[in-house]
Amino acid sequence: METTMTDVTFDDLLEIRKGEEGLTMGSGPSRIGTVSNIEEWEIKAAALRDIFRQTLGRKPDVDCPLDQEVVEEKNHGDHIRRTIAYNLAPDERINGYLLIPKNLKGKAPAVLCIHQTTPFGKEQVVGTDESEVGRDLSYALHLVREGFVTFAYDLLTANERKYKDLRDFETAPFYEKFPEWSIRGKDLWDVQKALDLLETIDEVDPRRIGSIGHSQGGGITIHAMALEPRIQAGVSSCGDWPARLSKNPFNHARTGWWVGRPFLRPYCYTGKQFPIDLHEYLALAAPRSIMPINALNDFAYSLDEAPLTRPIMEAMSRTVSKVFALYSVESNFQQILHEEKHSFHTAQRETAYTFLKSKLGF
């Protein structure tokens, strides 16, 4: 039977199996109860992270020293931009841009700035794309002017990391090399290596690292915060949408072009709910700070459908907030809804930047 919008709930977030002593050995009866304290939530959170990792596939042994090197340093007026080369794997070395405010006194908070699905890659977020959209999405440039150290790199399949003779975001060669892994798993590995790098930078306070992204970069920020405790605050603009509300869940597990999470494909074919969904990723950030920003006229939905989607998204927010309430940090979860399509316009950016400044200690 097809799920309708009126069927969509997020109550499963706080469901947990309970029982008497011996529960996990299969002794005695059990029941589905409600998470009522931090200890119970952290048991569930650990299980959710295990499920999430399973959907990402099997990571190969690609760890290696960063061996970072400053390739170039340029003066950009109000900031310095360093090009840093570093290793992601024994056979993979990339360049990233580190933006540092001028006249910095002491260590500053840093923000990982993850780009959207664009052939410009990291160039867009540092301000090289001079189009109207590019100016909106130059968040690495905007934030360095707010006093943050910012870091940007190309996602695999974009810009300098595009596969030869293929279009941007064509992932087929990746799966030929790593058939048991996933591009999203690789994205999250690349985030880990970027954080490793930031922790070595003299100008960075490693206790105050955040992440921000629009579209694909926003989705990666949400997913990274679910697994990576070093990210203390994150903002996602139009980065993810509840799969149980999706008009076509194959967008998460396409069969061609950008193939993000192929191990979710059986759920798409069978019509079963994904084993982990947006409300759970967001809750896994607790007690750290996260701000999902979503357009109601996005992900194939129109404004005509907003009277249905808005209450569902608000219900998701209320449910996620209950997890943050367990830690008495309700203000660390803030959802923003707007009606400006798949965009990151001034009003949303200003709200996002204020959030990051507040949560990272400015």
C-alpha positions in Angstrom: 0.0 0.0 0.0 1.3 3.5 -0.9 2.2 5.7 2.0 0.4 9.0 2.1 1.6 12.2 3.8 -0.9 11.7 6.6 0.8 8.4 7.4 4.2 10.0 7.9 5.4 10.2 11.5 8.7 10.2 13.3 7.7 8.6 16.6 10.1 5.7 16.0 13.0 8.0 16.9 12.3 7.5 20.7 11.4 3.8 20.4 13.7 1.3 22.1 13.3 -2.3 23.0 13.1 -2.9 26.8 12.9 -5.9 29.0 14.2 -7.4 32.2 17.7 -8.6 33.1 18.9 -11.0 30.4 17.1 -9.0 27.6 20.0 -9.1 25.2 20.5 -12.8 25.8 17.0 -13.5 24.7 15.6 -14.1 28.2 12.2 -13.1 29.3 9.6 -11.0 27.4 10.4 -7.7 25.8 8.5 -4.7 24.5 9.0 -1.6 22.6 9.1 1.3 25.0 10.0 5.0 24.9 13.5 6.4 25.5 13.3 8.2 28.8 16.9 9.2 29.7 20.3 9.8 28.2 21.6 6.3 29.0 18.8 4.7 27.0 19.2 7.2 24.1 22.9 6.5 23.9 22.2 2.8 23.6 19.9 3.5 20.8 22.3 6.1 19.2 25.1 3.5 19.1 22.7 1.1 17.3 21.7 3.7 14.8 25.3 4.5 14.0 25.9 0.8 13.4 23.0 0.7 11.0 24.2 3.9 9.3 27.7 2.4 8.8 26.1 -0.7 7.3 24.3 1.4 4.7 27.6 3.0 3.7 29.3 -0.2 2.7 32.7 -1.6 3.7 35.5 0.9 3.9 38.8 -0.4 2.5 42.1 0.1 4.3 43.0 3.5 2.9 44.4 5.2 6.0 47.8 6.9 5.6 49.6 9.9 7.0 48.4 13.3 5.8 51.9 14.5 4.7 50.5 18.0 4.2 52.3 20.7 2.3 51.6 24.3 1.7 51.7 24.6 -2.1 50.8 28.3 -2.4 49.9 31.2 -0.2 48.0 34.3 -1.6 47.0 37.6 0.0 43.3 38.3 -0.7 43.1 41.6 1.2 41.1 40.7 4.3 42.4 37.1 4.4 45.2 34.8 3.4 44.4 31.8 1.2 46.7 28.8 1.5 46.6 25.9 -0.9 47.4 22.8 1.0 48.2 19.4 -0.6 47.5 16.3 1.6 46.8 12.6 1.3 43.4 10.9 1.5 44.8 7.5 0.7 48.1 6.0 -0.2 47.3 6.7 -3.9 45.2 9.8 -3.6 46.5 13.3 -2.9 44.3 16.4 -3.2 44.5 20.2 -2.7 42.4 22.1 -0.3 42.0 25.8 0.4 42.6 27.2 3.9 41.3 30.7 4.4 42.7 32.6 7.4 41.5 36.0 8.6 44.1 38.8 8.6 45.4 40.0 11.9 44.1 36.9 13.7 45.0 36.9 17.4 45.2 33.5 18.9 43.4 30.4 17.8 40.1 30.7 16.0 37.1 28.4 15.4 37.2 26.7 12.0 34.4 25.7 9.7 34.6 23.0 7.1 32.8 24.4 4.0 31.4 21.6 1.7 30.3 22.5 -1.7 27.1 21.6 -3.5 26.8 19.5 -6.7 28.7 21.9 -9.0 31.6 21.5 -11.4 33.2 24.5 -9.7 33.8 22.4 -6.6 35.7 24.2 -3.8 36.2 27.2 -6.1 32.5 28.2 -5.6 32.6 28.3 -1.8 35.8 30.4 -1.7 34.3 33.0 -4.1 35.8 32.2 -7.5 32.3 31.7 -9.1 31.1 35.3 -9.6 27.6 34.4 -10.7 24.6 35.3 -8.5 24.4 31.7 -7.3 28.1 31.6 -6.7 27.9 34.8 -4.6 25.2 33.2 -2.5 27.2 30.0 -2.0 30.6 31.6 -1.2 30.2 30.6 2.4 33.9 29.9 3.0 34.6 33.5 1.9 31.7 34.9 4.0 32.8 33.1 7.1 36.4 34.0 6.9 35.3 37.6 6.9 33.3 36.9 10.1 36.5 35.8 11.8 36.5 32.0 11.2 39.2 29.9 9.6 37.6 28.1 6.8 38.6 25.0 4.8 37.2 23.8 1.4 38.2 20.9 -0.8 36.7 19.2 -3.9 34.4 16.3 -3.4 35.4 13.2 -5.4 34.1 13.6 -9.0 34.1 17.4 -8.9 36.6 19.9 -10.3 40.2 18.7 -9.8 38.8 15.3 -8.7 36.6 14.7 -11.7 37.4 11.4 -13.4 39.3 11.9 -16.7 37.0 12.1 -19.8 33.8 11.9 -17.7 31.4 14.5 -16.6 31.4 15.9 -13.1 29.8 13.6 -10.5 30.1 10.5 -12.6 30.9 7.8 -10.0 31.2 4.6 -12.1 35.1 4.4 -11.8 34.8 4.6 -8.1 32.6 1.6 -7.9 34.9 -0.3 -10.3 37.7 0.2 -7.8 35.6 -0.1 -4.6 32.5 -2.2 -5.3 31.8 -2.8 -1.5 32.0 0.9 -0.5 29.8 3.9 -1.4 30.4 7.4 -2.5 28.7 8.7 0.6 31.0 6.5 2.7 34.0 8.0 0.8 32.6 11.5 1.3 32.6 10.9 5.1 36.1 9.5 5.0 37.2 12.7 3.2 35.5 14.7 6.0 37.5 12.8 8.6 40.8 13.5 6.8 39.8 17.2 6.5 39.2 17.3 10.3 42.6 15.6 10.8 44.2 18.4 8.8 42.4 21.2 10.6 43.6 19.8 13.9 47.2 20.4 12.8 46.7 24.0 11.8 48.3 26.5 14.3 45.5 29.1 13.8 42.7 26.6 14.5 41.1 25.8 17.9 40.5 22.1 17.5 37.7 22.2 20.2 35.7 24.6 18.0 35.3 23.1 14.6 32.0 23.3 12.6 30.7 22.4 9.2 28.4 24.0 6.7 27.1 23.0 3.3 24.4 23.6 0.7 22.6 20.8 -1.2 25.0 17.9 -1.3 27.4 19.7 1.0 24.5 20.1 3.5 23.7 16.4 3.3 27.3 15.5 4.0 27.3 17.8 7.0 24.3 16.1 8.5 25.7 12.6 7.9 29.2 13.6 9.1 27.8 14.9 12.4 26.0 11.7 12.9 29.3 9.8 13.1 32.1 12.4 13.7 32.2 13.8 17.2 34.8 16.5 16.4 32.2 18.6 14.6 30.7 20.8 17.3 28.2 22.7 15.2 26.8 22.2 11.7 24.4 23.9 9.2 22.8 22.2 6.3 21.0 24.2 3.6 18.6 22.1 1.5 20.9 19.1 2.2 18.5 16.3 3.1 14.8 15.5 3.2 13.0 12.7 5.0 13.2 9.6 2.9 9.8 8.5 4.1 8.5 11.7 2.6 10.4 11.4 -0.7 8.6 11.2 -4.0 11.4 9.0 -5.3 13.8 7.4 -2.8 16.0 6.3 -5.7 17.6 9.7 -5.5 19.5 8.3 -2.6 20.5 5.2 -4.5 20.5 6.0 -8.2 21.6 3.3 -10.7 23.6 5.8 -12.8 25.5 9.1 -12.8 26.0 10.1 -9.2 25.4 6.9 -7.2 25.5 7.9 -3.6 24.3 4.9 -1.5 23.7 1.8 -3.6 23.2 -0.4 -0.5 19.8 1.4 0.0 18.6 0.2 -3.3 16.8 -2.9 -2.1 14.6 -0.7 0.1 13.7 1.4 -2.9 12.7 -1.6 -5.0 10.7 -3.2 -2.2 9.0 -0.1 -0.9 10.3 -0.6 2.6 11.3 2.3 4.7 15.1 3.0 4.9 16.7 1.6 8.0 17.7 5.1 9.1 16.3 8.5 8.1 16.8 12.2 8.4 15.3 12.6 11.9 17.7 10.0 13.2 20.7 11.6 11.6 19.8 14.9 13.2 19.2 13.4 16.6 22.6 11.7 16.5 24.2 15.2 16.5 23.0 15.7 20.1 24.1 17.3 22.4 26.2 19.2 19.8 24.6 22.0 17.7 22.9 21.5 14.3 20.7 23.7 12.1 18.9 22.1 9.2 17.5 24.6 6.7 14.9 23.3 4.3 12.7 24.8 1.5 9.2 23.5 1.4 9.2 23.8 -2.4 12.2 21.5 -2.9 12.8 17.8 -3.4 10.0 17.7 -6.1 7.5 19.4 -3.8 5.7 22.6 -4.8 4.4 25.5 -2.7 0.9 24.1 -3.3 1.9 21.2 -1.2 3.3 23.3 1.7 0.2 23.0 3.8 0.9 19.3 4.0 4.7 19.3 4.1 5.1 22.1 6.7 3.3 20.3 9.5 5.2 17.1 8.8 8.6 18.9 8.9 7.5 20.8 12.0 6.5 17.4 13.6 9.9 16.1 12.7 11.5 19.1 14.4 9.5 18.6 17.6 10.5 14.9 17.8 14.2 15.6 17.2 14.0 18.3 19.9 13.0 15.7 22.5 16.5 14.1 22.2 18.2 17.5 22.7 15.9 18.0 25.7 17.3 14.9 27.3 20.6 16.8 27.5 18.9 20.1 28.4 20.3 21.8 25.3 17.1 22.4 23.3 18.6 25.5 21.7 21.3 23.4 20.0 18.7 22.1 17.5 17.1 24.8 15.4 15.2 24.0 12.2 14.5 26.7 9.6 11.8 26.3 6.9 11.4 28.7 4.0 9.7 28.9 0.6 12.6 30.0 -1.7 13.3 26.7 -3.5 16.7 25.1 -3.5 18.6 28.2 -2.5 20.8 29.7 0.3 19.7 33.3 0.1 20.8 36.2 2.4 18.2 35.7 5.1 19.0 32.0 5.6 22.8 32.6 5.4 22.7 35.3 8.0 20.7 33.0 10.3 23.2 30.2 9.7 26.2 32.4 10.3 24.8 33.8 13.5 24.1 30.2 14.7 27.7 29.1 14.0 29.1 32.2 15.7 27.0 31.5 18.8 27.7 27.8 19.0 31.4 28.0 18.2 32.2 30.6 20.8 32.3 34.0 19.1 
